[in-house]
Structures are given as C-alpha cells and as structure tokens.
Amino acid sequence: MGNPDKEGTLSSQIADVYEQSAREAGHDVRRTNLGDLQFDPILHKGYKEIQPLEPDLLKLQEDMKWSDHFVLIYPVWWSAMPALLKGMIDRAWVPGFAFHFHKDGMGWDKLLAGRTARIFILSKNWPLIITTLFGDYTNEISRAILGFSGFKVKISEVGMSEKLNDHQKADWMKKIAVLAKQGK
C-alpha cells in the first residue's frame, strides 16, 4: 500500500479488499504498508555508493523476490507518486536486486523478470485530464521502474477518487475483488 497515510483512505480500503479477496481465493499474500516502514528515503550519493538497507527495506526486497504478482496502490500527488514511495523505490530498487547493467554498457538484466504487477493509481481528477495537461503520469512506475526490472504491468486508474459516491465505490470494490481472486 503506497499511500503514506495508511488509515481511512481509499487506498487503504482498496488494499484491504484486494488482500482479503486474494486470501479467500487461496492466494498467499504478504502486505506492506508504506506508512509502517522505517527507512531513510533519501538516496544520498545516488548509485555511486549503495547505502546499507534498513531491515524494512531488506524485508521488502525479500517479499518482492518471493512474489509472482505485485500489487501497488497509491494516490497521484502533483502528477506523480508520493515522495515517500519514490524514496522507497530509490533505496530498494538497487543494482543487484532489480537490475544488473552489463559490464560492456550494452543493456541490462531484468532481475525481477517473470512477475506481473497491477498498479491502482487514484487521482482527484479524470485520468484523461491529467494526461492531457501534464503528460503520462503512469510511465514512471509502469515502464521506468517495474518494466525496467522485468515486470509485466497492468494499470487501473481510479479517477475522481475523492468524489466517488457509495455506489461507485462499491462498483470499484467489486472489480478489485474479482482481480484479486484471479491474481491479476
């Protein structure tokens, strides 16, 4: 769950429904709430010097290697993911874990290949409006991070998320439950 605010948000409700439905369907689930993790989100020296990972980031990496299917749920803030989520990725998606550049400089190995991912991105506006005004806000997570490390990614955009009425929320939760049961 990639919203730093882990309680009472639509992100947390979606995470709860997905987790419960996946478990009911017999899937093994390991859940991480970004707001529970203890780590320094700043990559102080870029990748020139890899910072030692905190226990929570080591556990996250272990869970990623264990998984066949990864689900990420987060709100769009300023046409991007929350800064703490980006900091977690900067710190955990390091060479040797998510990718390995070839010594000749020609390409890389996708160390998390063979996995799938479903990303739920929540926004206050219609996704088409955001994309038209500011560009593709899904590219960073879908292609530049997960795709780069080998995931096959599907995106579900929940637009106008703060204005959904009870019926609309219930419809979304039904769709999410179906995806979770199918492991998609």
C-alpha positions in Angstrom: 0.0 0.0 0.0 1.9 3.0 -1.3 0.0 5.8 0.4 2.0 7.0 3.4 -1.4 7.7 5.1 -2.3 4.1 5.9 -5.6 4.6 7.7 -9.0 5.7 6.5 -8.0 6.4 2.9 -9.5 4.9 -0.3 -6.0 3.5 -1.0 -6.2 1.5 2.3 -9.7 0.4 1.6 -8.7 -0.9 -1.8 -5.7 -2.7 -0.3 -7.9 -4.3 2.3 -10.4 -5.5 -0.3 -7.6 -6.8 -2.6 -5.8 -8.6 0.3 -9.0 -10.2 1.7 -10.3 -11.3 -1.7 -6.9 -12.8 -2.7 -6.6 -14.7 0.6 -10.2 -16.0 0.2 -9.3 -17.3 -3.2 -6.3 -19.2 -1.8 -3.5 -16.9 -2.8 -0.6 -16.4 -0.4 -0.3 -12.7 0.4 2.4 -10.6 2.0 1.3 -7.0 2.6 3.5 -3.9 3.2 2.1 -0.6 4.2 4.5 2.2 3.2 3.5 4.2 6.3 4.7 1.4 8.6 8.3 1.2 7.1 11.3 2.7 8.9 13.9 3.9 6.4 15.8 6.9 5.1 14.1 7.7 1.8 17.0 9.8 0.5 19.5 8.3 -1.8 22.3 10.4 -0.6 25.0 9.5 -3.1 22.9 8.2 -6.0 24.1 4.8 -7.1 27.8 5.7 -6.8 27.7 4.2 -3.3 24.9 1.9 -2.2 23.6 2.8 1.3 23.1 -0.1 3.6 19.5 -1.1 3.6 17.4 -0.9 6.7 15.7 -4.1 7.9 12.3 -3.0 6.5 13.8 -2.5 3.0 15.5 -5.8 3.2 12.2 -7.5 4.1 10.5 -5.6 1.2 13.2 -6.9 -1.2 12.7 -10.5 0.1 8.9 -10.2 -0.4 9.4 -8.9 -3.9 11.7 -11.9 -4.8 9.1 -14.2 -3.3 6.2 -12.8 -5.2 4.8 -13.9 -8.5 2.4 -10.9 -8.6 2.9 -7.5 -7.1 0.1 -5.0 -6.4 0.7 -1.3 -5.7 -1.9 1.2 -4.7 -1.2 4.9 -4.4 -2.6 8.4 -4.9 -1.3 10.8 -7.5 0.2 13.8 -5.9 1.4 16.5 -8.3 1.2 14.1 -11.3 3.5 11.6 -9.6 3.7 9.1 -6.8 4.0 10.3 -3.2 7.6 11.3 -2.4 8.0 8.6 0.3 7.0 5.9 -2.2 9.6 7.3 -4.7 12.2 7.3 -1.9 11.4 3.7 -1.0 11.9 2.7 -4.6 15.1 4.8 -4.9 16.5 2.9 -1.9 15.2 -0.6 -2.6 15.4 -0.9 -6.4 19.2 -1.1 -6.4 21.6 -2.8 -8.8 21.9 -6.5 -8.0 18.3 -6.6 -6.7 16.1 -5.2 -9.5 18.5 -5.0 -12.4 22.1 -5.6 -13.4 23.9 -3.5 -16.0 26.1 -5.4 -18.4 29.8 -4.7 -18.0 30.1 -3.6 -21.6 27.5 -1.0 -21.1 25.2 -2.6 -23.6 21.9 -3.4 -21.8 20.9 -4.8 -18.5 19.4 -7.9 -16.9 15.9 -7.6 -15.6 16.3 -9.4 -12.2 12.6 -9.4 -11.4 11.5 -10.8 -14.7 8.7 -13.4 -14.9 6.5 -11.4 -12.5 3.3 -9.5 -13.1 2.1 -6.3 -11.4 -1.2 -4.5 -11.0 -1.0 -0.8 -10.1 -4.0 1.1 -8.8 -3.5 4.8 -9.2 -6.0 7.1 -7.5 -6.5 10.7 -8.6 -8.7 13.6 -7.7 -9.4 14.3 -11.4 -10.2 12.3 -14.5 -7.0 10.5 -15.7 -7.5 11.8 -19.2 -7.5 15.4 -18.0 -4.2 14.8 -16.0 -2.6 13.1 -19.0 -3.7 15.8 -21.4 -2.5 18.7 -19.2 0.7 17.2 -17.7 1.6 14.0 -19.6 1.7 10.3 -18.8 1.9 10.1 -15.0 1.9 6.2 -15.2 5.1 5.8 -17.2 7.5 6.2 -14.3 6.1 3.3 -12.3 4.9 1.1 -15.2 7.9 1.3 -17.6 10.8 3.1 -16.0 10.7 1.2 -12.7 8.7 -2.1 -12.8 9.1 -2.7 -16.6 12.8 -1.9 -16.4 13.2 -4.6 -13.8 11.1 -7.2 -15.6 7.5 -6.9 -14.5 4.6 -7.2 -17.0 2.4 -4.3 -15.7 -1.3 -3.5 -15.8 -2.7 -0.2 -14.6 -6.1 0.6 -13.1 -6.8 4.3 -12.8 -9.4 5.4 -10.3 -10.3 8.9 -11.4 -12.3 11.4 -9.3 -11.5 9.1 -6.4 -12.4 11.7 -3.7 -15.8 12.3 -5.2 -16.9 8.7 -5.7 -20.4 8.1 -4.3 -21.2 4.9 -2.3 -22.4 3.1 -5.4 -19.3 4.0 -7.4 -17.0 2.9 -4.6 -19.0 -0.4 -4.3 -18.6 -1.0 -8.1 -14.8 -0.4 -7.8 -14.5 -2.7 -4.8 -16.3 -5.5 -6.8 -13.9 -5.1 -9.7 -10.9 -5.1 -7.4 -12.2 -8.2 -5.6 -12.5 -10.0 -8.9 -9.0 -9.0 -9.9 -7.6 -10.2 -6.6 -9.4 -13.6 -6.8 -8.0 -14.1 -10.3 -4.5 -13.0 -9.1 -4.5 -10.1 -11.6 
